[in-house]
């Protein structure tokens, strides 16, 4: 069996995957990419390389980790090494507008979206929508950071005229129609080996900037999956409150298991050589489904998996898939 090498920049996200490998008696190697050297003209070892680089790496101080990963993946692919989630997949991970183009090519519906460079052009773009509310978000964000809703042109103008807003990492704003959900949740479909695993329903009543990871940092004020700590509560009480909030948000559902969108999404993954992904979509009042985010560095909510019986675990399926390829 060949070695399995996990390319990443976040130790915390690898804890459950390491545990699944340990259960199977496999020791996966890791390649932590933040800064470093790519020996481009030297031959890499013959292994299975799994790319878990995230668009949100800059929020952890790893500003150029995706760029370094692109160089590493280019090196590996140049020597015909096995790469799970290749350079093309990384390009989609860090560019939502590219995701939308790829989704549309597969026949999937995405929200009406305009790409804007220069905050001064956002109002001009908004006037072309003739509808409110609108969503403004960075093209490259990660963890749902920076997603904002505006209910009127006046609200948006007030924001544009401020001087303290943070420019998107790549300079591209996405102005997007707000999809009024049929019910207050979004759905995230998980795929491993380009095959459907399960869908999880994510409650949005407390906000729409969502991160499915088990351990969102409480410092990420835009990520409502992390409970705001109560300064008067004990550590045990705070942990219990956080767990209760998490339980409220994530529920594995079979509602879309036989829906045509699942086979469409599998086709999208095959068309774009995406091996592992979590894909988010929303249903409007008329029952139309809009796909709005592709997460190729997918995480899984273990509490939701346990409440569903624990038979289908994302990290377990992922470990099995990588081991199968490596044999």
Order of alpha helices (4+ residues) and beta strands (2+ residues): beta-alpha-beta-beta-alpha-beta-alpha-alpha-beta-alpha-beta-beta-alpha-beta-beta-beta-alpha-beta-alpha-beta-beta-alpha-alpha
